[in-house]
Amino acid sequence: MSGIGVVTNPRSRRNRKNPGLQAQLAYVLGERGALAAPTDLDALEKVIQHFRDREIDVLAINGGDGTNHVVLSALLRVYGDAPLPKIALLRGGTMNTVASGLGVRGSPDDLLGRLVDTYHTQAPFQLAQRSLLVVGDKAGFLFGNGAISKFLEVYYEDDDPSPWSATKLVVKGVLSALVNGALTRRVFAPVNARVSVNGAPWAPTRWLTVGVGSVDDIGLGFRPFFRALQHPGKLHALGFACEPMDLIRQLWNIFRARPIDNPNILEAVTEGVVIEADEPLGYMIDGDFHQGGQRLEVKVGPTLQMILL
């Protein structure tokens, strides 16, 4: 058998605001596949196993970056070494950074309609290859600890997080850095850790943040990991062992996807990064927060065929 498998997150903000969206998606999908709305990880893995048994051609995910991360992590656990289906992102969440970076625009039902129409007519999909990054049994496209993770913590404290609220937070962060305000002290609290890349240690042991990406865009048009697209099958790693204002001064280069010019900001194209500390390390993958142990290994994972809708 074949077809399209759709996983939708019933708890996402957009689905809660539009309770009829799941029915809309099911109507658009029709008999071309199966739609599921699992409410926990066990149910999700059973859905993915069903899709694997059915040998679906396409897995469409209706959620934001966090939902995509959870579904793709389950996909790798269930499929193992088996060939993976093509992936379509339906932009059903608050943060749709990866989809936006791929140029995917539209509402979930509109995007699914385009997907079904292309599949039904057997027209070729326009595809882009993007590798996953893997931390333990978790997979995604963007990793960060320290300032990256803490910035998102503050962002999610907003009652209605949005690109506009993220932009305002960036501006507040810049202003706070000028006077070493409370926001700067919270977001830029240093992380003490030993970092090695490609098996070789980076000298600093005090970091504002270590970030790794297999996609270039981290949101609002900022593209720090642009080398990942220049080197398919690799990750782009950045380590900021600088002062907060040094990072702020590099925002224009990051926005323009240009090399960063600061001796205390290290970068590398790599297949893996190891971070070790004397206490447990918190981190985020694609906007979802996790608590790790004293050693984290971020490594390149399988390359996905992403459908450009």
C-alpha positions in Angstrom: 0.0 0.0 0.0 1.0 3.7 -0.2 -0.5 7.1 0.3 -0.2 10.1 2.6 0.0 9.9 6.4 -0.9 13.0 8.3 -0.1 13.6 11.9 -1.8 16.6 13.5 -1.3 18.0 17.0 -4.7 18.5 18.7 -3.0 20.5 21.5 -1.3 23.0 19.3 -2.3 26.6 19.7 -3.7 26.9 16.2 -5.7 23.7 16.5 -7.2 24.9 19.8 -8.1 28.2 18.1 -9.7 26.4 15.2 -11.3 23.2 16.5 -12.7 22.5 13.1 -9.3 22.3 11.4 -8.8 18.6 12.0 -12.1 17.9 10.2 -11.1 20.2 7.4 -7.8 18.3 6.9 -9.6 15.0 6.9 -12.0 16.3 4.2 -9.1 17.6 2.1 -7.2 14.3 2.5 -10.1 12.2 1.5 -9.2 8.6 0.5 -5.6 9.5 -0.4 -4.3 8.6 3.1 -4.9 8.5 6.8 -5.0 11.3 9.4 -4.2 10.8 13.1 -4.2 13.1 16.1 -2.3 11.2 18.8 -2.3 12.7 22.3 0.8 11.1 23.8 4.1 9.6 22.7 2.9 6.0 22.9 -0.1 6.8 20.6 2.2 8.7 18.3 4.6 5.7 17.9 1.7 3.4 17.2 0.5 5.8 14.4 4.0 5.9 12.9 4.2 2.1 13.1 0.9 2.0 11.2 2.2 4.3 8.6 5.3 2.2 8.2 3.3 -1.0 7.8 1.2 0.8 5.2 4.3 1.9 3.4 3.2 5.5 3.1 5.0 7.7 0.5 4.6 11.0 2.3 4.4 12.0 6.0 2.7 15.3 6.5 3.0 17.0 9.9 0.4 19.6 11.0 2.1 21.5 13.8 4.9 23.9 14.4 8.6 23.4 15.0 8.1 21.6 18.3 5.5 19.2 16.9 7.7 18.5 13.8 10.6 17.7 16.2 8.5 15.2 18.3 7.1 13.5 15.2 10.4 13.2 13.4 12.0 11.8 16.6 9.3 9.1 16.7 9.8 8.5 13.0 13.5 7.7 13.5 12.8 5.4 16.4 10.1 3.4 14.6 11.7 3.2 11.1 15.2 2.5 12.3 17.3 1.8 9.1 14.3 1.5 6.9 13.8 4.1 4.1 12.0 7.1 5.3 8.9 8.7 3.6 9.1 12.2 2.1 8.2 14.9 4.6 5.7 17.8 4.2 5.3 20.5 6.8 1.8 22.0 7.1 2.7 25.1 9.3 0.1 24.3 12.0 2.0 25.8 14.9 3.0 29.1 16.6 6.6 28.7 15.4 7.1 27.5 11.8 10.8 28.4 11.4 11.8 25.3 9.4 8.9 25.5 7.0 9.4 29.2 6.5 13.1 28.6 5.8 12.1 26.1 3.1 9.8 28.8 1.5 6.6 26.9 2.5 3.7 29.4 2.9 0.0 29.0 3.4 -2.6 27.6 5.8 -2.6 23.9 6.8 -5.6 23.0 4.7 -4.3 24.9 1.7 -0.9 23.2 1.9 -2.5 19.8 2.3 -4.7 20.5 -0.7 -1.7 21.2 -2.8 0.0 18.1 -1.5 -3.0 15.9 -2.3 -3.5 17.4 -5.7 0.2 16.8 -6.7 0.1 13.3 -5.3 -3.2 12.5 -7.1 -2.0 13.7 -10.5 1.3 11.9 -10.0 3.2 15.1 -10.8 6.7 15.2 -9.4 7.2 16.9 -6.0 9.7 19.7 -5.7 12.1 18.6 -3.1 14.8 19.9 -0.9 17.3 17.8 1.1 17.8 18.6 4.8 19.7 16.5 7.3 18.4 16.0 10.8 20.5 16.5 13.8 20.2 13.9 16.6 20.7 14.2 20.3 20.1 10.8 21.9 16.7 9.6 20.7 15.6 13.1 19.8 15.8 14.6 16.3 15.3 18.0 14.7 17.0 20.7 12.8 18.2 23.3 15.4 20.0 22.8 18.7 21.0 25.4 21.3 21.8 25.7 24.9 22.5 28.8 27.1 21.3 32.1 25.5 19.5 30.4 22.6 17.4 28.2 25.0 16.9 31.0 27.5 15.7 33.5 24.9 13.0 31.0 23.9 12.0 30.5 27.5 11.4 34.2 27.8 9.6 34.2 24.4 7.2 31.5 25.5 6.2 33.4 28.6 4.2 35.7 26.4 0.5 34.9 26.5 0.3 35.0 22.7 3.8 34.3 21.3 4.2 35.5 17.7 6.9 36.7 15.3 6.0 40.3 16.4 6.5 39.4 20.1 9.8 37.7 19.1 10.9 40.9 17.3 10.1 43.0 20.3 12.0 40.7 22.5 15.1 41.0 20.3 14.9 44.8 20.6 14.5 44.6 24.4 17.5 42.3 24.5 19.7 44.7 22.6 18.6 47.6 24.8 19.1 45.5 27.9 22.6 44.5 26.8 23.6 48.2 26.6 22.9 48.7 30.3 23.5 45.1 31.5 19.9 44.9 32.5 17.9 42.1 34.1 17.0 40.5 30.7 20.6 40.4 29.7 21.7 38.8 33.0 19.0 36.2 32.6 19.4 35.3 28.9 23.2 35.6 28.8 24.1 33.8 32.0 27.2 31.9 31.0 27.4 28.1 30.7 30.6 26.4 31.9 31.3 23.4 29.6 33.9 21.7 27.5 33.2 21.5 23.8 34.8 19.4 21.2 34.0 19.5 17.4 35.1 16.9 14.9 36.9 15.3 17.9 39.1 18.4 18.6 38.5 20.6 21.7 37.5 24.2 21.4 39.7 26.1 23.9 37.1 28.2 25.8 35.2 26.7 28.7 32.7 29.6 29.4 30.0 30.0 26.8 27.0 32.3 26.2 25.6 29.6 24.0 26.6 26.7 21.7 24.3 26.4 18.7 24.1 23.7 16.0 22.0 23.7 12.9 21.3 21.6 9.8 19.1 24.4 8.4 20.2 28.0 8.1 17.2 30.0 9.4 16.5 30.3 13.2 13.6 32.7 12.8 13.0 36.4 12.0 15.3 36.0 9.0 18.4 35.3 11.1 20.6 32.7 9.4 23.6 31.8 11.5 23.9 28.3 10.2 24.2 29.1 6.5 27.2 26.8 6.0 24.9 23.8 6.6 23.3 24.4 3.2 26.7 24.7 1.6 27.7 21.3 2.9 24.9 18.8 2.6 25.0 16.0 5.2 26.9 18.2 7.6 26.0 20.4 10.6 27.1 24.0 11.2 28.2 24.7 14.8 28.8 28.0 16.5 30.2 28.6 19.9 29.9 32.1 21.5 32.6 32.5 24.1 32.2 36.3 24.0 30.5 39.1 25.9 26.8 39.8 25.2 27.6 43.0 23.3 30.0 41.1 21.1 27.1 38.8 20.1 24.8 41.8 19.6 27.3 43.4 17.3 27.2 40.3 15.1 23.5 40.3 14.6 23.7 42.1 11.2 26.2 39.5 9.9 23.9 36.7 11.2 20.9 38.3 9.6 22.7 38.6 6.3 24.2 35.0 6.5 27.7 36.3 6.5 30.8 35.0 8.3 31.1 36.2 11.9 34.2 38.2 12.6 35.2 37.8 16.3 38.0 35.6 17.7 35.8 34.6 20.6 33.1 33.2 18.4 34.1 29.8 17.0 32.5 28.0 14.1 32.9 24.7 12.2 31.2 22.5 9.7 31.0 19.1 11.4 29.3 15.7 11.7 29.2 16.1 15.5 29.6 18.2 18.6 30.2 17.0 22.1 29.4 19.2 25.1 30.5 18.2 28.6 29.9 19.9 31.9 30.0 19.3 35.7 26.2 19.6 36.0 23.2 18.6 33.9 22.8 20.5 30.7 19.6 22.0 29.5 19.0 22.6 25.8 16.4 23.1 23.1 15.7 21.3 19.8 13.4 23.2 17.4 11.9 25.2 20.2 11.2 22.3 22.6 13.1 22.2 25.9 14.9 19.2 27.3 17.1 18.5 30.3 20.1 16.4 29.5 22.9 14.8 31.5 26.5 16.1 31.9 27.4 15.0 28.4 25.5 15.9 25.2 26.4 14.6 21.8 24.9 16.4 18.8 25.4 14.4 15.6 24.2 14.5 12.0 21.3 12.2 11.3 19.5 10.9 8.2 18.9 13.3 5.3 15.2 13.9 4.6 13.4 14.6 1.3 11.4 17.7 2.2 8.5 18.6 -0.1 8.3 22.3 -1.1 4.6 23.1 -1.3 
